[in-house]
Amino acid sequence: MAVQIESSWRIRDIEIPTRIVLAPMAGVSVQAFRRQGRRFGAGLVCSEMVSCAGLSHGNERTLGYLRIGRDERPLAVQIFGAEPGVMAEAARMVEDAGADLVDVNFGCPVRKVTKTGAGATLLEDPDRACRIVEAVAESVDLPVTVKMRRGLADGSRAALEVGPRLVEAGAASLTLHPRSAKQMYTGTADHALTAELVELVDVPVVASGDVVSRERAGEVLQETGAAAVMVGRAAQGNPWAIGEIAGRLDGQPAREEVVAELVLFMRATVDELGEQRATGFLKKFYGWYLGRGRFPKPFKQELVRLEGLADVEERLFAAAPGAGDVLARLEGDLPEEDDVLLDLPISAYGGG
Ligand SMILES: Cc1cc2nc3c(=O)[nH]c(=O)nc-3n(C[C@H](O)[C@H](O)[C@H](O)COP(=O)(O)O)c2cc1C
């Protein structure tokens, strides 16, 4: 029997209300994305990876600094780096900022990250990977979790070798995205490997990769024995996918709902990143929100060409009369913000 998607589970003493985890995605998982994911049924959200290199160098190319809020909880903050001591220091900052979990990135395949010895490279350097997890676990009271790919090369089974050792080193949960770093996002996620990992460790495993629907989520949970599924690309500009997987929603959202969610997202992102950064950052989201047959294609192109976000909002409201009322309702239901700024840079490098 597969687990019920809307049932709670735990990572150590952290209770997570559903089996859906919103994936960390660099350049996507801003606070607005995480809050939205929680509203639609994600039980746990994760920040995109933040660089602990910023601690020692201060020269990281950044998108800004991480902001986290009480209403996002349970919240994991993901850190990446190659030096155990620096990672431990970053983890303490994450704990002080009020996160519930510290997640360590051993999955990022992007060259700028791997060439520093961080991300997926650590799957091939298990001793160092264990030292990092040990140092981080010793430095904080929070549970420490790890997110991995299967390994560097296609067909690699490195995750199965290193996974149990990471648990011994102190990892309280493992997430596996069973593609190789070389594969990036091509091919399919091989969840047979996730099932093998579940057999090998006695901590909850989260299955990441190609979970796009409630049906697929159910299959993955059943076939792997994982405690939860992680949803990434399917949720980009599409919180309704999370609602569908949670069993709360059925069918496509109405146009006014799409526009209301997009405008809410835009406004929250401006608060978070500032207008200038947000303007560029948001462009990719227009296609994600307005695609999937929701609006005609040229409409997205028109929005991308507009100069300012006020013009974008105006065009959106004109295209979906009624969205203003939906937006007012959404804004009225939002909890009071109570944010803490974490002094760790959001890396401009993408990927995981
Ligand atoms: C744009 C993008 C950015 C990502 N950034 C991260 C990241 O910062 N940390 C991480 O662990 N994984 C990252 N990932 C990987 C996702 O968390 C997830 O494991 C992967 O996309 C597979 O899940 P999906 O098929 O549901 O998208 C990223 C993926 C994408 C598409």
The ligand as a Gaussian input file, in Angstrom:
#p B3LYP/6-31G(d) Opt

LIG

0 1
 C       16.125000      25.512000     -12.778000
 C       16.507000      24.457000     -11.804000
 C       17.282000      24.780000     -10.713000
 C       17.638000      23.798000      -9.776000
 N       18.358000      24.166000      -8.679000
 C       18.617000      23.251000      -7.710000
 C       19.259000      23.620000      -6.499000
 O       19.588000      24.804000      -6.262000
 N       19.508000      22.648000      -5.595000
 C       19.142000      21.347000      -5.808000
 O       19.392000      20.499000      -4.957000
 N       18.504000      20.978000      -6.926000
 C       18.216000      21.895000      -7.874000
 N       17.528000      21.515000      -8.988000
 C       17.072000      20.125000      -9.148000
 C       15.645000      19.955000      -8.639000
 O       15.578000      20.203000      -7.253000
 C       15.102000      18.544000      -8.940000
 O       15.854000      17.584000      -8.247000
 C       15.131000      18.222000     -10.428000
 O       14.650000      19.321000     -11.192000
 C       14.302000      16.975000     -10.767000
 O       12.977000      17.146000     -10.378000
 P       11.782000      17.577000     -11.409000
 O       11.762000      16.555000     -12.510000
 O       10.558000      17.522000     -10.534000
 O       12.087000      18.930000     -11.929000
 C       17.200000      22.473000      -9.953000
 C       16.426000      22.159000     -11.069000
 C       16.066000      23.112000     -11.991000
 C       15.198000      22.735000     -13.154000

